[in-house]
Amino acid sequence: MDELQVIDTHVATIVTTDGEVVPVTQLTVKDFENMDDRTLEEVNYLFKIADKAKKVAKKEIDKRLEDGHTFSRYVHKNRKSDEFDADNNDFKAQMIYKYGYDAVLVKSPAKLKEKFGDVINGDVEPHIVHGTKPYATWE
């Protein structure tokens, strides 16, 4: 039987001039506005270091999620995805002829419809592949 490993996590804190200890996660806009330059610089440097660690940790949690691990607050979900079918030169040529080169510079069906309006639906719809894409998110 595996032992449960617990890591005691500590949140970085700021000690105010009144001696109050405030976790950085609870700082407000006013707190930042009232900080002296040195404290503001140190807090931002702390965030810079934490941002690098966050990216490494996110990469690891995503890898574990893909490997089948489960987490209580970080989960896989599916998002609707519409993409154009594989390179279709005839379709591209038709789009250039009818709408100009701007029609092939736009990469997604939604952006194409946004740029040219609903009039483009009939031309685009036969070339859209509807599907889903997995993504990970915090709940």
Chimera marker file (.cmm) of the C-alpha trace (Angstrom):
<marker_set name="trace">
<marker id="1" x="0.000" y="0.000" z="0.000" r="1" g="1" b="0" radius="0.5"/>
<marker id="2" x="1.357" y="3.395" z="-1.022" r="1" g="1" b="0" radius="0.5"/>
<marker id="3" x="1.918" y="5.976" z="1.644" r="1" g="1" b="0" radius="0.5"/>
<marker id="4" x="0.282" y="9.313" z="1.174" r="1" g="1" b="0" radius="0.5"/>
<marker id="5" x="2.965" y="11.936" z="0.794" r="1" g="1" b="0" radius="0.5"/>
<marker id="6" x="2.092" y="15.364" z="2.069" r="1" g="1" b="0" radius="0.5"/>
<marker id="7" x="4.090" y="18.416" z="1.181" r="1" g="1" b="0" radius="0.5"/>
<marker id="8" x="3.689" y="21.344" z="3.516" r="1" g="1" b="0" radius="0.5"/>
<marker id="9" x="3.275" y="24.277" z="1.150" r="1" g="1" b="0" radius="0.5"/>
<marker id="10" x="4.065" y="27.772" z="2.297" r="1" g="1" b="0" radius="0.5"/>
<marker id="11" x="2.684" y="30.817" z="0.581" r="1" g="1" b="0" radius="0.5"/>
<marker id="12" x="5.054" y="33.771" z="0.371" r="1" g="1" b="0" radius="0.5"/>
<marker id="13" x="4.033" y="36.569" z="2.703" r="1" g="1" b="0" radius="0.5"/>
<marker id="14" x="4.548" y="40.283" z="3.046" r="1" g="1" b="0" radius="0.5"/>
<marker id="15" x="4.950" y="41.889" z="6.452" r="1" g="1" b="0" radius="0.5"/>
<marker id="16" x="3.325" y="45.303" z="6.513" r="1" g="1" b="0" radius="0.5"/>
<marker id="17" x="4.747" y="48.294" z="8.378" r="1" g="1" b="0" radius="0.5"/>
<marker id="18" x="2.145" y="47.536" z="11.071" r="1" g="1" b="0" radius="0.5"/>
<marker id="19" x="3.597" y="44.037" z="11.466" r="1" g="1" b="0" radius="0.5"/>
<marker id="20" x="0.628" y="42.349" z="9.782" r="1" g="1" b="0" radius="0.5"/>
<marker id="21" x="1.558" y="39.218" z="7.800" r="1" g="1" b="0" radius="0.5"/>
<marker id="22" x="-0.285" y="39.116" z="4.462" r="1" g="1" b="0" radius="0.5"/>
<marker id="23" x="0.003" y="36.187" z="2.010" r="1" g="1" b="0" radius="0.5"/>
<marker id="24" x="0.857" y="37.493" z="-1.477" r="1" g="1" b="0" radius="0.5"/>
<marker id="25" x="-2.192" y="35.648" z="-2.787" r="1" g="1" b="0" radius="0.5"/>
<marker id="26" x="-4.390" y="38.039" z="-0.780" r="1" g="1" b="0" radius="0.5"/>
<marker id="27" x="-2.762" y="41.289" z="-1.867" r="1" g="1" b="0" radius="0.5"/>
<marker id="28" x="-5.105" y="43.830" z="-3.420" r="1" g="1" b="0" radius="0.5"/>
<marker id="29" x="-4.559" y="46.605" z="-5.950" r="1" g="1" b="0" radius="0.5"/>
<marker id="30" x="-4.396" y="49.065" z="-3.054" r="1" g="1" b="0" radius="0.5"/>
<marker id="31" x="-1.671" y="46.993" z="-1.383" r="1" g="1" b="0" radius="0.5"/>
<marker id="32" x="0.479" y="47.209" z="-4.502" r="1" g="1" b="0" radius="0.5"/>
<marker id="33" x="-0.195" y="50.936" z="-4.862" r="1" g="1" b="0" radius="0.5"/>
<marker id="34" x="0.906" y="51.526" z="-1.260" r="1" g="1" b="0" radius="0.5"/>
<marker id="35" x="4.144" y="49.488" z="-1.470" r="1" g="1" b="0" radius="0.5"/>
<marker id="36" x="7.475" y="51.249" z="-1.428" r="1" g="1" b="0" radius="0.5"/>
<marker id="37" x="9.670" y="50.747" z="-4.496" r="1" g="1" b="0" radius="0.5"/>
<marker id="38" x="11.930" y="48.115" z="-2.922" r="1" g="1" b="0" radius="0.5"/>
<marker id="39" x="9.033" y="45.944" z="-1.741" r="1" g="1" b="0" radius="0.5"/>
<marker id="40" x="7.258" y="46.243" z="-5.088" r="1" g="1" b="0" radius="0.5"/>
<marker id="41" x="10.439" y="45.201" z="-6.879" r="1" g="1" b="0" radius="0.5"/>
<marker id="42" x="10.952" y="42.209" z="-4.554" r="1" g="1" b="0" radius="0.5"/>
<marker id="43" x="7.339" y="41.068" z="-4.951" r="1" g="1" b="0" radius="0.5"/>
<marker id="44" x="7.599" y="41.279" z="-8.734" r="1" g="1" b="0" radius="0.5"/>
<marker id="45" x="10.880" y="39.349" z="-8.669" r="1" g="1" b="0" radius="0.5"/>
<marker id="46" x="9.173" y="36.682" z="-6.553" r="1" g="1" b="0" radius="0.5"/>
<marker id="47" x="6.392" y="36.462" z="-9.146" r="1" g="1" b="0" radius="0.5"/>
<marker id="48" x="8.983" y="36.172" z="-11.938" r="1" g="1" b="0" radius="0.5"/>
<marker id="49" x="10.635" y="33.218" z="-10.209" r="1" g="1" b="0" radius="0.5"/>
<marker id="50" x="7.262" y="31.649" z="-9.413" r="1" g="1" b="0" radius="0.5"/>
<marker id="51" x="6.140" y="32.038" z="-13.035" r="1" g="1" b="0" radius="0.5"/>
<marker id="52" x="9.056" y="29.898" z="-14.246" r="1" g="1" b="0" radius="0.5"/>
<marker id="53" x="8.248" y="27.219" z="-11.660" r="1" g="1" b="0" radius="0.5"/>
<marker id="54" x="4.545" y="27.401" z="-12.582" r="1" g="1" b="0" radius="0.5"/>
<marker id="55" x="5.322" y="26.611" z="-16.232" r="1" g="1" b="0" radius="0.5"/>
<marker id="56" x="7.406" y="23.576" z="-15.261" r="1" g="1" b="0" radius="0.5"/>
<marker id="57" x="4.728" y="22.374" z="-12.812" r="1" g="1" b="0" radius="0.5"/>
<marker id="58" x="1.944" y="22.839" z="-15.407" r="1" g="1" b="0" radius="0.5"/>
<marker id="59" x="3.901" y="20.844" z="-17.974" r="1" g="1" b="0" radius="0.5"/>
<marker id="60" x="4.314" y="18.014" z="-15.448" r="1" g="1" b="0" radius="0.5"/>
<marker id="61" x="0.654" y="17.999" z="-14.349" r="1" g="1" b="0" radius="0.5"/>
<marker id="62" x="-0.465" y="17.970" z="-18.019" r="1" g="1" b="0" radius="0.5"/>
<marker id="63" x="1.870" y="15.040" z="-18.715" r="1" g="1" b="0" radius="0.5"/>
<marker id="64" x="0.511" y="13.100" z="-15.751" r="1" g="1" b="0" radius="0.5"/>
<marker id="65" x="-3.066" y="13.854" z="-16.771" r="1" g="1" b="0" radius="0.5"/>
<marker id="66" x="-2.333" y="12.450" z="-20.232" r="1" g="1" b="0" radius="0.5"/>
<marker id="67" x="-0.784" y="9.371" z="-18.577" r="1" g="1" b="0" radius="0.5"/>
<marker id="68" x="-4.077" y="8.667" z="-16.793" r="1" g="1" b="0" radius="0.5"/>
<marker id="69" x="-3.502" y="10.277" z="-13.407" r="1" g="1" b="0" radius="0.5"/>
<marker id="70" x="-6.503" y="12.033" z="-11.894" r="1" g="1" b="0" radius="0.5"/>
<marker id="71" x="-6.649" y="15.234" z="-9.927" r="1" g="1" b="0" radius="0.5"/>
<marker id="72" x="-9.506" y="16.693" z="-7.925" r="1" g="1" b="0" radius="0.5"/>
<marker id="73" x="-9.346" y="20.226" z="-9.358" r="1" g="1" b="0" radius="0.5"/>
<marker id="74" x="-7.473" y="19.831" z="-12.662" r="1" g="1" b="0" radius="0.5"/>
<marker id="75" x="-9.374" y="17.870" z="-15.292" r="1" g="1" b="0" radius="0.5"/>
<marker id="76" x="-9.566" y="17.084" z="-18.994" r="1" g="1" b="0" radius="0.5"/>
<marker id="77" x="-12.530" y="18.456" z="-20.899" r="1" g="1" b="0" radius="0.5"/>
<marker id="78" x="-13.454" y="18.585" z="-24.570" r="1" g="1" b="0" radius="0.5"/>
<marker id="79" x="-14.020" y="21.755" z="-26.558" r="1" g="1" b="0" radius="0.5"/>
<marker id="80" x="-15.878" y="22.015" z="-29.866" r="1" g="1" b="0" radius="0.5"/>
<marker id="81" x="-13.417" y="22.401" z="-32.718" r="1" g="1" b="0" radius="0.5"/>
<marker id="82" x="-14.144" y="23.393" z="-36.307" r="1" g="1" b="0" radius="0.5"/>
<marker id="83" x="-11.240" y="23.248" z="-38.746" r="1" g="1" b="0" radius="0.5"/>
<marker id="84" x="-10.866" y="23.196" z="-42.486" r="1" g="1" b="0" radius="0.5"/>
<marker id="85" x="-10.259" y="19.841" z="-44.126" r="1" g="1" b="0" radius="0.5"/>
<marker id="86" x="-6.694" y="18.970" z="-45.129" r="1" g="1" b="0" radius="0.5"/>
<marker id="87" x="-4.951" y="21.144" z="-47.695" r="1" g="1" b="0" radius="0.5"/>
<marker id="88" x="-7.535" y="21.559" z="-50.412" r="1" g="1" b="0" radius="0.5"/>
<marker id="89" x="-6.049" y="23.639" z="-53.228" r="1" g="1" b="0" radius="0.5"/>
<marker id="90" x="-9.261" y="23.714" z="-55.299" r="1" g="1" b="0" radius="0.5"/>
<marker id="91" x="-11.163" y="25.168" z="-52.347" r="1" g="1" b="0" radius="0.5"/>
<marker id="92" x="-8.437" y="27.760" z="-51.776" r="1" g="1" b="0" radius="0.5"/>
<marker id="93" x="-8.460" y="28.754" z="-55.455" r="1" g="1" b="0" radius="0.5"/>
<marker id="94" x="-12.259" y="29.188" z="-55.347" r="1" g="1" b="0" radius="0.5"/>
<marker id="95" x="-11.993" y="31.315" z="-52.210" r="1" g="1" b="0" radius="0.5"/>
<marker id="96" x="-9.305" y="33.551" z="-53.754" r="1" g="1" b="0" radius="0.5"/>
<marker id="97" x="-11.351" y="33.978" z="-56.931" r="1" g="1" b="0" radius="0.5"/>
<marker id="98" x="-14.540" y="34.829" z="-55.052" r="1" g="1" b="0" radius="0.5"/>
<marker id="99" x="-13.285" y="36.723" z="-51.964" r="1" g="1" b="0" radius="0.5"/>
<marker id="100" x="-9.649" y="37.640" z="-52.651" r="1" g="1" b="0" radius="0.5"/>
<marker id="101" x="-6.414" y="36.584" z="-50.981" r="1" g="1" b="0" radius="0.5"/>
<marker id="102" x="-7.699" y="37.626" z="-47.542" r="1" g="1" b="0" radius="0.5"/>
<marker id="103" x="-9.927" y="34.545" z="-47.622" r="1" g="1" b="0" radius="0.5"/>
<marker id="104" x="-6.954" y="32.163" z="-47.526" r="1" g="1" b="0" radius="0.5"/>
<marker id="105" x="-4.945" y="34.153" z="-44.990" r="1" g="1" b="0" radius="0.5"/>
<marker id="106" x="-7.604" y="33.542" z="-42.338" r="1" g="1" b="0" radius="0.5"/>
<marker id="107" x="-7.029" y="30.112" z="-40.797" r="1" g="1" b="0" radius="0.5"/>
<marker id="108" x="-10.242" y="29.329" z="-38.907" r="1" g="1" b="0" radius="0.5"/>
<marker id="109" x="-13.833" y="29.033" z="-40.162" r="1" g="1" b="0" radius="0.5"/>
<marker id="110" x="-15.077" y="31.281" z="-37.342" r="1" g="1" b="0" radius="0.5"/>
<marker id="111" x="-12.615" y="34.065" z="-38.248" r="1" g="1" b="0" radius="0.5"/>
<marker id="112" x="-13.502" y="33.710" z="-41.927" r="1" g="1" b="0" radius="0.5"/>
<marker id="113" x="-17.223" y="34.061" z="-41.154" r="1" g="1" b="0" radius="0.5"/>
<marker id="114" x="-16.437" y="37.023" z="-38.896" r="1" g="1" b="0" radius="0.5"/>
<marker id="115" x="-14.470" y="38.751" z="-41.667" r="1" g="1" b="0" radius="0.5"/>
<marker id="116" x="-16.841" y="38.121" z="-44.593" r="1" g="1" b="0" radius="0.5"/>
<marker id="117" x="-20.190" y="37.586" z="-42.886" r="1" g="1" b="0" radius="0.5"/>
<marker id="118" x="-22.824" y="34.887" z="-43.295" r="1" g="1" b="0" radius="0.5"/>
<marker id="119" x="-22.617" y="35.106" z="-47.086" r="1" g="1" b="0" radius="0.5"/>
<marker id="120" x="-19.551" y="32.876" z="-46.927" r="1" g="1" b="0" radius="0.5"/>
<marker id="121" x="-21.296" y="30.021" z="-45.066" r="1" g="1" b="0" radius="0.5"/>
<marker id="122" x="-22.341" y="28.131" z="-48.201" r="1" g="1" b="0" radius="0.5"/>
<marker id="123" x="-18.808" y="28.115" z="-49.571" r="1" g="1" b="0" radius="0.5"/>
<marker id="124" x="-17.111" y="27.216" z="-46.311" r="1" g="1" b="0" radius="0.5"/>
<marker id="125" x="-19.437" y="24.670" z="-44.690" r="1" g="1" b="0" radius="0.5"/>
<marker id="126" x="-18.634" y="21.712" z="-47.013" r="1" g="1" b="0" radius="0.5"/>
<marker id="127" x="-14.949" y="22.083" z="-46.110" r="1" g="1" b="0" radius="0.5"/>
<marker id="128" x="-15.309" y="22.229" z="-42.329" r="1" g="1" b="0" radius="0.5"/>
<marker id="129" x="-14.432" y="19.225" z="-40.204" r="1" g="1" b="0" radius="0.5"/>
<marker id="130" x="-16.405" y="19.326" z="-36.955" r="1" g="1" b="0" radius="0.5"/>
<marker id="131" x="-14.825" y="17.701" z="-33.956" r="1" g="1" b="0" radius="0.5"/>
<marker id="132" x="-13.594" y="18.179" z="-30.434" r="1" g="1" b="0" radius="0.5"/>
<marker id="133" x="-10.206" y="18.890" z="-28.898" r="1" g="1" b="0" radius="0.5"/>
<marker id="134" x="-9.204" y="17.907" z="-25.388" r="1" g="1" b="0" radius="0.5"/>
<marker id="135" x="-7.887" y="20.531" z="-23.032" r="1" g="1" b="0" radius="0.5"/>
<marker id="136" x="-7.050" y="20.673" z="-19.361" r="1" g="1" b="0" radius="0.5"/>
<marker id="137" x="-8.518" y="23.221" z="-16.983" r="1" g="1" b="0" radius="0.5"/>
<marker id="138" x="-8.913" y="24.067" z="-13.321" r="1" g="1" b="0" radius="0.5"/>
<marker id="139" x="-12.335" y="23.541" z="-11.760" r="1" g="1" b="0" radius="0.5"/>
<link id1="1" id2="2" r="1" g="1" b="0" radius="0.2"/>
<link id1="2" id2="3" r="1" g="1" b="0" radius="0.2"/>
<link id1="3" id2="4" r="1" g="1" b="0" radius="0.2"/>
<link id1="4" id2="5" r="1" g="1" b="0" radius="0.2"/>
<link id1="5" id2="6" r="1" g="1" b="0" radius="0.2"/>
<link id1="6" id2="7" r="1" g="1" b="0" radius="0.2"/>
<link id1="7" id2="8" r="1" g="1" b="0" radius="0.2"/>
<link id1="8" id2="9" r="1" g="1" b="0" radius="0.2"/>
<link id1="9" id2="10" r="1" g="1" b="0" radius="0.2"/>
<link id1="10" id2="11" r="1" g="1" b="0" radius="0.2"/>
<link id1="11" id2="12" r="1" g="1" b="0" radius="0.2"/>
<link id1="12" id2="13" r="1" g="1" b="0" radius="0.2"/>
<link id1="13" id2="14" r="1" g="1" b="0" radius="0.2"/>
<link id1="14" id2="15" r="1" g="1" b="0" radius="0.2"/>
<link id1="15" id2="16" r="1" g="1" b="0" radius="0.2"/>
<link id1="16" id2="17" r="1" g="1" b="0" radius="0.2"/>
<link id1="17" id2="18" r="1" g="1" b="0" radius="0.2"/>
<link id1="18" id2="19" r="1" g="1" b="0" radius="0.2"/>
<link id1="19" id2="20" r="1" g="1" b="0" radius="0.2"/>
<link id1="20" id2="21" r="1" g="1" b="0" radius="0.2"/>
<link id1="21" id2="22" r="1" g="1" b="0" radius="0.2"/>
<link id1="22" id2="23" r="1" g="1" b="0" radius="0.2"/>
<link id1="23" id2="24" r="1" g="1" b="0" radius="0.2"/>
<link id1="24" id2="25" r="1" g="1" b="0" radius="0.2"/>
<link id1="25" id2="26" r="1" g="1" b="0" radius="0.2"/>
<link id1="26" id2="27" r="1" g="1" b="0" radius="0.2"/>
<link id1="27" id2="28" r="1" g="1" b="0" radius="0.2"/>
<link id1="28" id2="29" r="1" g="1" b="0" radius="0.2"/>
<link id1="29" id2="30" r="1" g="1" b="0" radius="0.2"/>
<link id1="30" id2="31" r="1" g="1" b="0" radius="0.2"/>
<link id1="31" id2="32" r="1" g="1" b="0" radius="0.2"/>
<link id1="32" id2="33" r="1" g="1" b="0" radius="0.2"/>
<link id1="33" id2="34" r="1" g="1" b="0" radius="0.2"/>
<link id1="34" id2="35" r="1" g="1" b="0" radius="0.2"/>
<link id1="35" id2="36" r="1" g="1" b="0" radius="0.2"/>
<link id1="36" id2="37" r="1" g="1" b="0" radius="0.2"/>
<link id1="37" id2="38" r="1" g="1" b="0" radius="0.2"/>
<link id1="38" id2="39" r="1" g="1" b="0" radius="0.2"/>
<link id1="39" id2="40" r="1" g="1" b="0" radius="0.2"/>
<link id1="40" id2="41" r="1" g="1" b="0" radius="0.2"/>
<link id1="41" id2="42" r="1" g="1" b="0" radius="0.2"/>
<link id1="42" id2="43" r="1" g="1" b="0" radius="0.2"/>
<link id1="43" id2="44" r="1" g="1" b="0" radius="0.2"/>
<link id1="44" id2="45" r="1" g="1" b="0" radius="0.2"/>
<link id1="45" id2="46" r="1" g="1" b="0" radius="0.2"/>
<link id1="46" id2="47" r="1" g="1" b="0" radius="0.2"/>
<link id1="47" id2="48" r="1" g="1" b="0" radius="0.2"/>
<link id1="48" id2="49" r="1" g="1" b="0" radius="0.2"/>
<link id1="49" id2="50" r="1" g="1" b="0" radius="0.2"/>
<link id1="50" id2="51" r="1" g="1" b="0" radius="0.2"/>
<link id1="51" id2="52" r="1" g="1" b="0" radius="0.2"/>
<link id1="52" id2="53" r="1" g="1" b="0" radius="0.2"/>
<link id1="53" id2="54" r="1" g="1" b="0" radius="0.2"/>
<link id1="54" id2="55" r="1" g="1" b="0" radius="0.2"/>
<link id1="55" id2="56" r="1" g="1" b="0" radius="0.2"/>
<link id1="56" id2="57" r="1" g="1" b="0" radius="0.2"/>
<link id1="57" id2="58" r="1" g="1" b="0" radius="0.2"/>
<link id1="58" id2="59" r="1" g="1" b="0" radius="0.2"/>
<link id1="59" id2="60" r="1" g="1" b="0" radius="0.2"/>
<link id1="60" id2="61" r="1" g="1" b="0" radius="0.2"/>
<link id1="61" id2="62" r="1" g="1" b="0" radius="0.2"/>
<link id1="62" id2="63" r="1" g="1" b="0" radius="0.2"/>
<link id1="63" id2="64" r="1" g="1" b="0" radius="0.2"/>
<link id1="64" id2="65" r="1" g="1" b="0" radius="0.2"/>
<link id1="65" id2="66" r="1" g="1" b="0" radius="0.2"/>
<link id1="66" id2="67" r="1" g="1" b="0" radius="0.2"/>
<link id1="67" id2="68" r="1" g="1" b="0" radius="0.2"/>
<link id1="68" id2="69" r="1" g="1" b="0" radius="0.2"/>
<link id1="69" id2="70" r="1" g="1" b="0" radius="0.2"/>
<link id1="70" id2="71" r="1" g="1" b="0" radius="0.2"/>
<link id1="71" id2="72" r="1" g="1" b="0" radius="0.2"/>
<link id1="72" id2="73" r="1" g="1" b="0" radius="0.2"/>
<link id1="73" id2="74" r="1" g="1" b="0" radius="0.2"/>
<link id1="74" id2="75" r="1" g="1" b="0" radius="0.2"/>
<link id1="75" id2="76" r="1" g="1" b="0" radius="0.2"/>
<link id1="76" id2="77" r="1" g="1" b="0" radius="0.2"/>
<link id1="77" id2="78" r="1" g="1" b="0" radius="0.2"/>
<link id1="78" id2="79" r="1" g="1" b="0" radius="0.2"/>
<link id1="79" id2="80" r="1" g="1" b="0" radius="0.2"/>
<link id1="80" id2="81" r="1" g="1" b="0" radius="0.2"/>
<link id1="81" id2="82" r="1" g="1" b="0" radius="0.2"/>
<link id1="82" id2="83" r="1" g="1" b="0" radius="0.2"/>
<link id1="83" id2="84" r="1" g="1" b="0" radius="0.2"/>
<link id1="84" id2="85" r="1" g="1" b="0" radius="0.2"/>
<link id1="85" id2="86" r="1" g="1" b="0" radius="0.2"/>
<link id1="86" id2="87" r="1" g="1" b="0" radius="0.2"/>
<link id1="87" id2="88" r="1" g="1" b="0" radius="0.2"/>
<link id1="88" id2="89" r="1" g="1" b="0" radius="0.2"/>
<link id1="89" id2="90" r="1" g="1" b="0" radius="0.2"/>
<link id1="90" id2="91" r="1" g="1" b="0" radius="0.2"/>
<link id1="91" id2="92" r="1" g="1" b="0" radius="0.2"/>
<link id1="92" id2="93" r="1" g="1" b="0" radius="0.2"/>
<link id1="93" id2="94" r="1" g="1" b="0" radius="0.2"/>
<link id1="94" id2="95" r="1" g="1" b="0" radius="0.2"/>
<link id1="95" id2="96" r="1" g="1" b="0" radius="0.2"/>
<link id1="96" id2="97" r="1" g="1" b="0" radius="0.2"/>
<link id1="97" id2="98" r="1" g="1" b="0" radius="0.2"/>
<link id1="98" id2="99" r="1" g="1" b="0" radius="0.2"/>
<link id1="99" id2="100" r="1" g="1" b="0" radius="0.2"/>
<link id1="100" id2="101" r="1" g="1" b="0" radius="0.2"/>
<link id1="101" id2="102" r="1" g="1" b="0" radius="0.2"/>
<link id1="102" id2="103" r="1" g="1" b="0" radius="0.2"/>
<link id1="103" id2="104" r="1" g="1" b="0" radius="0.2"/>
<link id1="104" id2="105" r="1" g="1" b="0" radius="0.2"/>
<link id1="105" id2="106" r="1" g="1" b="0" radius="0.2"/>
<link id1="106" id2="107" r="1" g="1" b="0" radius="0.2"/>
<link id1="107" id2="108" r="1" g="1" b="0" radius="0.2"/>
<link id1="108" id2="109" r="1" g="1" b="0" radius="0.2"/>
<link id1="109" id2="110" r="1" g="1" b="0" radius="0.2"/>
<link id1="110" id2="111" r="1" g="1" b="0" radius="0.2"/>
<link id1="111" id2="112" r="1" g="1" b="0" radius="0.2"/>
<link id1="112" id2="113" r="1" g="1" b="0" radius="0.2"/>
<link id1="113" id2="114" r="1" g="1" b="0" radius="0.2"/>
<link id1="114" id2="115" r="1" g="1" b="0" radius="0.2"/>
<link id1="115" id2="116" r="1" g="1" b="0" radius="0.2"/>
<link id1="116" id2="117" r="1" g="1" b="0" radius="0.2"/>
<link id1="117" id2="118" r="1" g="1" b="0" radius="0.2"/>
<link id1="118" id2="119" r="1" g="1" b="0" radius="0.2"/>
<link id1="119" id2="120" r="1" g="1" b="0" radius="0.2"/>
<link id1="120" id2="121" r="1" g="1" b="0" radius="0.2"/>
<link id1="121" id2="122" r="1" g="1" b="0" radius="0.2"/>
<link id1="122" id2="123" r="1" g="1" b="0" radius="0.2"/>
<link id1="123" id2="124" r="1" g="1" b="0" radius="0.2"/>
<link id1="124" id2="125" r="1" g="1" b="0" radius="0.2"/>
<link id1="125" id2="126" r="1" g="1" b="0" radius="0.2"/>
<link id1="126" id2="127" r="1" g="1" b="0" radius="0.2"/>
<link id1="127" id2="128" r="1" g="1" b="0" radius="0.2"/>
<link id1="128" id2="129" r="1" g="1" b="0" radius="0.2"/>
<link id1="129" id2="130" r="1" g="1" b="0" radius="0.2"/>
<link id1="130" id2="131" r="1" g="1" b="0" radius="0.2"/>
<link id1="131" id2="132" r="1" g="1" b="0" radius="0.2"/>
<link id1="132" id2="133" r="1" g="1" b="0" radius="0.2"/>
<link id1="133" id2="134" r="1" g="1" b="0" radius="0.2"/>
<link id1="134" id2="135" r="1" g="1" b="0" radius="0.2"/>
<link id1="135" id2="136" r="1" g="1" b="0" radius="0.2"/>
<link id1="136" id2="137" r="1" g="1" b="0" radius="0.2"/>
<link id1="137" id2="138" r="1" g="1" b="0" radius="0.2"/>
<link id1="138" id2="139" r="1" g="1" b="0" radius="0.2"/>
</marker_set>
